[in-house]
């Protein structure tokens, strides 16, 4: 298997006596982390996700055996789909998670349904996963383009940023994020003055696209991208002095991205996230536990937290069914996940909706000025909270065929 590694995690927590014997005799659950180990999202994915999955297994403390494999999809739909197909068909993987590329995620969702397996979509953003492409075999967990768009997009317009230009990664994720944000901007009374789409993932120089943004005279530059693309865009915009003329909004911008930009370049950047390590006592406790497992100089991001949260709930459902039952039917496992309330230290209490969307609050953050930063990862100022039921697209508007009219 290309770029695949396996870790066998013998139990969820310490098992003893009869509980340990039952765990040893029951079939092991197999999880596959399909992420970015070498590309622009590697710091938001890969080894950090593995650390958080391990933490979820330990924290669950349940009598289950779990095996974990992980592989690099390289942002190539054919590579990602081939790995997923082999995992489901030949390697006995019961649930695939992460898949932080929307085009690959849509393919994995189709495979999970065909094979009656589980897909925990903790990394992709396209809202189609709980809209027209929803399925009884997957859940859409962490964020989505509608959520991101309506958080930062609506807030920026209300703050006076009523004219927008988009700089967009030219693939399914970027297109969906721009589409949903443009709709939110226009619904709030703003207008879109233009766009530039760049080849993904090979683009590193954004100067020509930034000059187009500046020439548009828009008040806001919406970055419909993620990872190192967002980092490089913000750094280059700062170098060109564009940040003095336009408000930058990171439509999928995470903590590690902001740290890579530096507070000087990123100050004032607006973004929405459902998780921040220093948000409350529970997020701080989670961060203290998982940091020793994380790669060097990496704090848990929203993507990592989403993997922890989804695996925590998956294991809860699997324990309620028994591992043999969970392995027998992905559809039945997802149904049990929807029936049980969610609760974990990253996202707090919530639920999985009928269309497969995980429901939790979302937070609007603004990046602090350098003088306000007290520690290396102390980068956000909380600017607002969007309550759980308001943060996600209304159930009736998604077009999910699982939703009864």
C-alpha positions in Angstrom: 0.0 0.0 0.0 1.4 3.4 -1.0 2.5 5.5 2.0 0.5 3.4 4.4 1.4 2.7 8.0 -0.4 0.7 10.6 -0.7 1.0 14.3 -2.5 -1.5 16.5 -4.1 0.0 19.5 -4.9 -2.9 21.8 -7.7 -1.4 23.8 -9.7 1.7 24.6 -8.2 2.5 27.9 -7.1 -0.1 30.5 -9.1 -3.3 30.4 -9.3 -5.8 33.2 -10.7 -9.2 34.0 -13.8 -10.3 32.1 -13.9 -7.0 30.1 -10.4 -7.6 28.8 -11.3 -11.2 27.9 -14.3 -10.0 25.9 -12.3 -7.4 24.1 -9.7 -10.0 23.1 -12.3 -12.4 21.8 -14.3 -9.8 19.9 -13.2 -8.8 16.3 -11.0 -5.7 16.1 -12.4 -2.5 14.5 -10.2 -1.1 11.8 -10.0 2.6 11.2 -8.3 4.2 8.1 -7.0 7.8 8.3 -6.9 8.9 4.6 -5.2 12.3 4.8 -2.4 14.6 3.6 1.0 13.5 4.8 3.2 15.5 2.4 1.1 18.3 0.8 -0.3 21.7 1.6 -2.5 20.4 4.4 0.0 18.1 6.1 0.3 20.1 9.4 -3.5 20.1 9.7 -3.8 16.4 9.0 -1.7 13.3 8.9 0.4 12.6 12.0 -1.6 15.1 14.1 -4.8 13.3 13.3 -3.2 10.0 14.2 -2.3 11.5 17.6 -5.8 12.6 18.2 -7.3 9.3 17.1 -5.0 7.5 19.6 -6.2 10.0 22.3 -9.8 9.3 21.5 -9.3 5.6 21.8 -7.6 6.0 25.1 -10.1 8.5 26.5 -13.0 6.3 25.5 -12.1 3.6 28.0 -14.2 1.0 26.3 -13.7 -2.8 25.9 -12.9 -2.6 22.2 -9.8 -3.5 20.2 -9.0 -1.0 17.5 -6.5 -1.1 14.6 -5.5 2.1 12.8 -4.0 2.5 9.3 -3.2 5.7 7.6 -2.2 6.7 4.1 -1.5 9.8 1.9 -4.1 10.6 -0.7 -1.7 13.1 -2.4 -4.7 15.2 -3.3 -5.2 12.9 -6.3 -8.8 11.6 -6.6 -7.6 8.4 -8.4 -5.0 7.7 -5.7 -7.4 8.4 -2.8 -10.2 6.3 -4.3 -7.8 3.4 -4.9 -6.6 3.4 -1.3 -10.2 3.6 0.0 -11.3 0.8 -2.3 -8.5 -1.5 -1.2 -9.1 -0.7 2.5 -12.8 -1.5 2.2 -12.5 -4.5 -0.1 -9.2 -6.2 0.9 -7.9 -4.9 4.1 -11.0 -5.1 6.2 -11.2 -1.4 7.2 -14.6 -0.6 8.8 -14.4 3.2 8.8 -12.4 5.7 6.9 -12.0 9.2 8.4 -10.4 12.6 7.6 -10.1 12.8 3.7 -9.4 16.5 3.6 -10.0 16.9 -0.1 -13.6 17.3 -1.2 -13.3 15.6 -4.5 -11.8 12.5 -2.9 -14.3 12.6 -0.1 -17.3 12.5 -2.5 -15.7 9.4 -4.1 -15.1 7.8 -0.6 -18.7 8.5 0.3 -20.0 6.6 -2.7 -17.7 3.7 -1.9 -18.8 3.5 1.7 -22.4 3.3 0.6 -21.7 0.6 -2.0 -19.8 -1.5 0.5 -22.0 -0.8 3.5 -19.0 0.7 5.4 -18.6 3.9 7.5 -17.1 7.2 6.4 -16.4 9.8 9.1 -15.9 12.9 7.0 -13.9 15.0 9.4 -11.7 16.8 6.8 -13.7 17.7 3.7 -15.7 20.9 3.5 -18.1 20.6 0.7 -21.7 20.9 2.0 -22.9 18.6 -0.7 -21.9 15.7 1.6 -24.9 16.4 3.8 -26.9 17.8 0.9 -27.6 16.1 -2.5 -24.7 13.7 -1.8 -25.8 12.6 1.7 -25.9 8.9 2.5 -26.9 6.6 5.3 -23.2 5.4 5.4 -21.4 8.7 6.3 -21.5 11.6 8.7 -20.2 15.1 7.9 -18.5 16.2 11.1 -16.2 19.2 11.5 -17.0 22.1 9.2 -18.6 22.7 5.8 -18.7 25.4 3.1 -22.1 26.7 4.2 -21.1 27.0 7.8 -17.8 28.7 7.0 -19.4 31.0 4.4 -22.3 32.1 6.6 -20.1 32.7 9.7 -17.3 34.8 8.3 -19.1 36.0 5.2 -22.2 37.4 6.9 -20.2 38.9 9.8 -17.9 40.7 7.4 -20.7 42.3 5.5 -22.4 43.4 8.7 -19.1 45.0 9.7 -19.0 47.1 6.5 -17.3 44.7 4.2 -20.0 44.8 1.6 -17.9 44.3 -1.6 -15.9 41.1 -2.2 -13.3 39.6 -4.4 -12.5 35.9 -4.2 -9.2 34.1 -4.6 -10.1 30.5 -5.1 -8.4 27.1 -5.3 -9.6 25.6 -8.6 -11.2 22.3 -7.5 -14.4 21.1 -5.9 -13.7 22.5 -2.4 -12.7 26.0 -3.6 -15.7 26.2 -5.9 -18.1 25.2 -3.2 -16.6 27.6 -0.7 -16.8 30.5 -3.0 -20.3 29.6 -4.1 -21.7 29.4 -0.6 -19.9 32.5 0.6 -21.1 34.6 -2.4 -24.6 33.6 -1.6 -24.2 34.6 2.0 -22.6 37.9 1.1 -25.4 38.7 -1.3 -28.1 37.6 1.2 -26.6 40.0 3.7 -26.7 42.9 1.2 -23.2 42.8 -0.2 -21.9 42.2 -3.7 -19.2 40.2 -5.5 -17.0 42.3 -7.7 -14.8 39.5 -9.1 -12.8 36.3 -8.7 -9.5 34.6 -9.6 -9.1 30.8 -9.7 -5.7 29.4 -9.5 -4.4 25.8 -10.3 -4.3 23.6 -7.2 -2.1 22.3 -5.7 0.8 23.5 -7.8 0.5 27.3 -7.3 2.9 29.1 -5.0 3.1 32.6 -6.4 -0.2 34.5 -6.0 1.1 38.0 -7.1 -0.9 38.2 -10.3 -4.1 37.1 -8.6 -3.6 39.6 -5.7 -3.1 42.4 -8.2 -6.4 41.5 -9.8 -8.0 41.6 -6.3 -6.5 45.1 -5.6 -7.7 46.4 -9.0 -11.2 45.3 -8.2 -11.4 47.9 -5.4 -13.3 45.4 -3.3 -13.3 46.0 0.5 -12.9 42.3 1.3 -10.6 39.5 -0.1 -12.2 36.2 0.5 -9.7 33.3 0.5 -11.5 30.2 -0.8 -8.6 27.9 -0.1 -6.8 26.3 2.9 -3.5 25.2 4.4 -0.2 26.5 2.9 -2.2 28.2 0.1 -3.9 30.4 2.6 -0.7 31.0 4.5 1.1 32.1 1.3 -1.7 34.3 0.1 -1.8 36.2 3.4 1.9 36.6 3.6 2.1 37.9 0.0 -0.9 40.1 0.5 0.9 41.6 3.5 4.1 42.1 1.5 2.2 43.9 -1.2 0.5 46.2 1.4 -2.9 44.8 0.3 -3.9 44.2 4.0 -3.9 47.9 4.5 -6.5 48.3 1.7 -8.7 45.2 2.0 -10.0 43.1 4.9 -8.9 39.5 4.6 -11.3 36.7 5.4 -9.9 33.2 5.7 -12.8 31.0 4.7 -11.1 27.8 5.8 -8.2 29.1 8.0 -7.0 27.1 11.0 -4.8 27.9 13.9 -1.7 26.3 12.4 -2.1 28.4 9.3 -2.2 31.6 11.4 0.9 30.6 13.3 2.7 30.0 10.0 1.6 33.4 8.7 2.9 35.2 11.9 0.8 37.7 13.9 2.3 40.7 12.0 1.0 39.5 8.6 -2.2 37.9 9.9 -3.4 40.5 12.4 -7.1 41.4 11.8 -7.7 38.4 9.7 -11.3 37.1 10.3 -12.1 33.4 10.4 -14.6 30.9 11.8 -13.8 27.7 13.6 -15.7 25.2 15.8 -12.6 24.5 18.0 -9.8 26.5 19.6 -7.4 25.0 22.1 -7.9 27.9 24.5 -11.6 28.3 24.2 -12.7 26.8 27.5 -11.7 24.4 30.3 -12.6 21.3 28.3 -10.6 22.3 25.2 -7.6 23.2 27.4 -7.8 19.8 29.2 -7.9 18.0 25.8 -4.9 20.0 24.6 -2.9 19.1 27.7 -3.6 15.4 27.2 -2.8 15.2 23.5 0.2 17.6 23.1 2.7 14.9 24.1 1.5 12.8 21.2 1.4 15.6 18.6 4.2 16.2 16.1 6.8 18.7 17.2 5.7 22.4 17.2 2.1 21.5 16.3 -1.0 22.3 18.4 -4.3 20.5 17.7 -6.3 22.2 15.0 -10.0 22.0 14.2 -9.3 19.2 11.8 -7.5 17.2 14.5 -10.3 18.0 17.0 -12.9 16.8 14.5 -11.1 13.4 14.1 -11.0 13.1 18.0 -14.7 14.0 18.3 -15.9 11.7 15.5 -13.9 8.7 16.6 -15.1 9.2 20.2 -18.7 9.0 19.0 -18.1 6.2 16.6 -16.6 4.1 19.4 -19.5 4.9 21.7 -21.9 3.6 19.0 -19.7 0.5 18.3 -19.6 -0.3 22.0 -23.4 -0.1 22.2 -23.8 -2.4 19.2 -20.8 -4.7 19.9 -17.8 -4.7 17.5 -19.2 -7.6 15.5 -22.4 -5.7 14.9 -20.5 -2.5 14.0 -18.4 -4.4 11.5 -21.4 -6.1 10.0 -23.1 -2.9 8.7 -21.9 0.6 8.3 -25.4 1.8 7.7 -26.5 0.4 11.1 -23.5 2.0 12.8 -24.3 5.4 11.4 -27.9 5.0 12.4 -26.8 4.3 16.0 -24.5 7.4 15.9 -27.5 9.5 14.9 -29.6 8.0 17.7 -27.0 8.8 20.5 -26.2 12.3 21.7 -22.7 13.5 21.2 -20.4 15.0 23.8 -16.6 15.4 23.9 -14.0 17.8 25.1 -13.4 19.4 21.7 -16.9 20.3 20.6 -19.0 19.8 23.8 -22.6 18.5 23.6 -24.3 18.1 20.2 -26.0 15.6 17.9 -25.8 14.1 14.4 -28.7 15.3 12.3 -30.9 13.2 10.0 -28.9 14.3 7.0 -25.7 13.2 8.6 -24.5 16.7 9.7 -22.9 16.9 13.1 -24.4 19.9 15.0 -22.2 22.1 17.3 -21.5 25.8 17.9 -19.2 27.8 15.7 -17.0 30.7 16.8 -16.0 33.9 15.0 -12.4 34.8 15.7 -10.1 37.7 14.8 -6.3 37.3 14.8 -4.7 39.4 17.6 -2.2 42.1 16.9 1.4 41.2 17.7 1.3 43.3 20.9 -1.6 41.3 22.3 0.0 37.9 21.8 1.2 36.4 25.1 2.4 33.0 24.0 3.3 31.3 20.7 -0.2 29.8 20.1 -2.1 32.6 21.8 -3.4 34.0 18.5 -7.2 34.4 18.5 -9.6 36.9 20.0 -13.2 35.6 20.3 -15.4 37.9 18.3 -18.7 36.1 18.5 -20.5 32.8 18.9 -23.0 31.2 16.5 -25.2 28.7 18.3 -25.3 25.2 17.1 -28.7 25.1 15.4 -28.0 28.5 13.7 -24.4 27.6 12.6 -25.5 24.9 10.1 -27.5 25.0 7.0 -31.3 24.4 7.7 -32.2 20.8 7.3 -34.9 21.6 4.7 -32.5 23.6 2.5 -29.9 21.0 1.8 -31.6 18.7 -0.6 -30.6 15.5 1.2 -32.7 12.6 -0.1 -32.7 11.1 3.4 -34.8 14.0 4.8 -38.5 13.5 4.6 -40.5 16.4 3.3 
